[in-house]
C-alpha cells in the first residue's frame, strides 16, 4: 500500500530554520552607521550577542528536540504518553521450550538448570522495552491508529506495515470472520502480536491491538509461500514439470 499522501515514517522532519537567528549578525546590522567602525562598541555587542545566542539556541533546541523526528529518551516518552503508546515491544522475547538443556552448544548435558519446563497455557513470548528507534516506530503506528475511522481493511493492513514492517492481507470468510494471510516463514511472535487483544476478555466487545472494527475477528491464519522463485496459485508447470505451484497452509484459530 502506498504511503504517499497518508503517512511517511521516513519523512518526519519539521523545518524550524525560519526561527534560527544568528544574533551577532543581527545586532551588527542594527548599529548606527557612525558606530560601524568602533572596535570597543563592537566588542560590547559581541559579548551581549553571545549571551543572547546561548539563550536563543537553548529555546530553539527545546522546540526542535521535542519533535518526533529528533526526540529521544524522556522527550520521546512524553510524546508516547500524549498519543497513548507505552514503550513496549509486544511478544518480542521468544521463550524457547523443549530446547537444548545446555547453554553451551558443545555440551549437550541433559536435565540441567537451563531448560524451561513447559506447562499448558504458558506464554510462548514475552514483552521487551523498546529502544528509541523502535519506540519511535511504535508511536508513528499509534498516531496512525488514533486517526483510523471505520477500521477499513486497507487501513488495518497499513497499520500492521507501520507497526511490524511486514505486508499482510485479509480475506473475508463471513460477515465478521476474517482470514489473516501472511508470508510463509513469518515468525510466530509477529502473528501473536497481530492477533493480540488490548484487553483480556474475548467476547463480542473485545478489541484487537490492530484497529479492526468491533465485532470483527480473525479466525484463521493462512501462510502464503512467496519469493522471487515461486508464488502461490501460480502456473502448475515450469519447464514441463507439473504441480510446481506451492500450496498455502491455513491454521484455524480457536476463539
C-alpha positions in Angstrom: 0.0 0.0 0.0 1.5 3.3 -1.0 2.4 5.6 1.8 2.3 8.7 -0.4 -0.3 11.1 1.0 -1.1 9.0 4.1 1.9 8.9 6.4 5.5 8.7 5.5 7.6 7.4 8.5 10.8 8.3 6.7 9.9 12.0 6.4 9.2 13.3 9.9 11.5 16.3 9.8 9.9 19.7 10.7 11.7 22.7 9.3 12.4 25.1 12.1 15.0 27.0 10.2 12.9 30.1 9.9 13.2 30.5 13.7 17.0 30.1 13.7 18.7 33.5 14.2 22.4 34.5 14.2 22.3 37.1 16.9 25.7 38.7 16.3 25.0 39.5 12.6 21.5 40.7 13.5 22.9 43.0 16.2 25.6 44.4 14.0 23.1 45.1 11.3 21.2 47.4 13.6 24.1 49.5 14.8 24.1 53.1 13.8 26.3 54.0 10.8 28.5 56.3 12.8 29.4 53.4 15.2 30.2 51.0 12.5 34.0 51.2 12.9 34.1 51.4 16.7 36.0 48.3 18.0 35.1 49.0 21.6 31.4 49.1 20.9 31.7 46.0 18.6 33.3 44.0 21.4 30.4 45.1 23.7 27.9 44.0 21.0 29.7 40.7 20.7 29.6 40.0 24.4 25.9 40.7 24.7 25.1 38.8 21.4 26.9 35.6 22.6 24.8 35.6 25.8 21.6 36.1 23.8 22.7 33.4 21.3 23.1 30.8 24.0 19.6 31.6 25.3 18.2 31.5 21.8 19.9 28.2 21.0 18.5 26.7 24.2 15.0 27.7 23.3 15.4 26.5 19.8 16.6 23.1 20.9 13.6 22.9 23.3 11.3 23.1 20.3 13.3 21.0 17.8 14.2 18.2 20.3 10.6 17.8 21.2 9.6 16.9 17.6 9.0 13.2 16.8 12.0 13.1 14.4 14.5 14.4 16.9 13.1 13.4 20.3 15.0 10.9 22.4 14.8 9.5 25.9 12.3 11.2 28.2 11.2 13.6 25.4 10.1 10.5 23.4 8.4 9.1 26.5 6.4 12.3 26.7 5.2 12.0 23.1 4.3 8.4 23.8 2.2 9.4 26.7 0.4 12.0 24.6 -0.6 9.6 21.9 -1.2 6.7 24.4 1.7 4.4 23.4 3.8 2.5 26.0 7.5 1.9 25.5 7.0 -1.8 25.0 7.6 -4.3 22.2 4.9 -6.9 22.4 5.9 -10.5 22.1 9.5 -9.6 21.1 11.1 -12.0 23.6 10.7 -15.6 22.3 10.7 -18.2 25.0 12.2 -21.4 23.8 10.6 -24.5 25.2 11.9 -28.0 24.6 15.3 -26.6 23.5 18.7 -28.0 24.3 19.4 -28.3 28.1 22.8 -26.6 27.9 23.6 -23.0 27.2 26.8 -24.2 25.5 26.2 -25.8 22.1 29.2 -28.1 22.6 27.9 -29.5 25.8 24.6 -31.3 25.5 24.2 -32.3 29.1 20.6 -33.2 29.8 18.4 -32.1 32.6 20.4 -29.1 33.6 19.0 -25.9 35.1 19.0 -24.2 31.7 15.9 -26.0 30.3 12.5 -24.4 30.7 9.6 -26.7 31.7 6.5 -26.2 29.5 3.1 -26.3 31.0 -0.3 -25.9 29.4 -1.2 -22.2 28.9 2.4 -21.0 29.4 3.3 -17.9 27.4 5.5 -18.6 24.4 6.6 -15.0 24.2 7.3 -12.0 26.4 7.5 -8.2 26.1 10.6 -6.1 25.9 11.4 -2.5 26.5 11.7 -0.6 23.1 14.8 1.5 22.4 14.3 5.0 20.9 14.3 3.8 17.3 11.8 1.1 18.0 9.7 3.3 20.2 9.5 6.0 17.5 8.1 3.4 15.1 5.5 2.3 17.7 4.5 6.0 18.2 4.1 6.5 14.5 1.9 3.4 14.2 -0.2 4.6 17.2 -0.7 8.1 15.7 -2.0 6.4 12.6 -4.2 4.2 14.6 -5.6 7.1 16.5 -6.8 8.6 13.2 -8.3 5.5 11.7 -12.0 5.8 11.2 -14.2 2.9 10.3 -11.4 0.2 10.5 -11.2 -0.4 6.8 -9.0 -3.3 5.8 -6.6 -1.1 3.8 -6.1 1.0 7.0 -5.6 -2.2 9.1 -3.1 -3.6 6.6 -1.1 -0.3 6.6 -1.1 -0.1 10.4 0.4 -3.6 10.5 3.0 -2.5 8.0 3.9 0.5 10.2 3.9 -1.5 13.4 5.7 -4.7 12.3 7.2 -3.9 8.9 5.5 -6.8 7.1 2.9 -6.9 4.3 -0.2 -8.9 5.1 -3.7 -9.3 3.6 -7.1 -10.3 4.8 -9.9 -12.4 3.3 -13.5 -12.2 4.5 -14.9 -15.5 5.5 -18.3 -14.3 6.5 -20.0 -11.2 7.9 -17.5 -10.8 10.8 -14.9 -13.6 10.4 -11.5 -12.8 8.7 -8.6 -14.9 7.5 -5.2 -13.3 8.0 -2.8 -14.0 5.2 0.9 -13.7 5.9 4.1 -14.7 4.0 5.3 -18.2 4.8 8.0 -18.1 7.4 6.5 -15.2 9.3 7.7 -15.6 13.0 5.1 -16.8 15.5 5.7 -13.8 17.8 4.7 -11.5 14.9 1.5 -13.4 14.3 0.8 -13.3 18.0 1.2 -9.5 18.1 -1.2 -9.1 15.1 -3.8 -11.3 16.9 -3.2 -9.7 20.3 -6.1 -8.2 22.3 -5.8 -5.0 24.1 -8.0 -6.4 26.9 -8.2 -9.8 28.4 -11.8 -10.5 27.5 -12.6 -12.1 24.2 -16.3 -11.6 23.8 -18.3 -9.5 21.3 -16.8 -6.3 22.7 -13.1 -7.5 22.6 -10.7 -5.2 20.8 -7.6 -6.2 18.9 -4.3 -4.3 19.0 -4.8 -3.8 15.3 -7.7 -1.3 14.5 -10.3 -3.9 13.5 -13.9 -2.8 13.8 -15.7 -4.0 16.9 -17.2 -7.5 16.3 -14.8 -8.5 13.6 -12.5 -11.3 14.5 -9.6 -13.2 12.9 -10.4 -16.9 12.9 -7.8 -18.3 10.5 -4.2 -17.6 9.6 -3.0 -18.5 6.1 0.7 -18.8 5.4 1.3 -17.9 1.8 4.6 -19.0 0.2 6.1 -16.3 -2.0 9.5 -15.3 -3.1 11.3 -14.5 -6.3 11.4 -18.1 -7.3 7.8 -19.2 -6.8 4.4 -17.9 -5.8 1.2 -19.5 -4.7 -1.6 -20.0 -7.1 0.8 -19.7 -10.0 1.1 -21.9 -13.1 1.4 -25.6 -12.3 4.1 -26.1 -14.8 7.7 -24.9 -15.2 9.8 -26.4 -18.0 7.1 -29.0 -18.4 7.1 -30.0 -14.7 3.6 -30.4 -13.3 2.5 -29.3 -9.8 5.1 -26.6 -9.5 2.9 -24.2 -7.6 3.3 -24.1 -3.8 0.3 -24.6 -1.5 -0.7 -22.3 1.2 -1.2 -23.6 4.8 -4.2 -22.4 6.7 -4.3 -22.6 10.5 -7.7 -22.5 12.4 -7.6 -20.3 15.5 -9.7 -21.4 18.4 -11.5 -18.4 19.8 
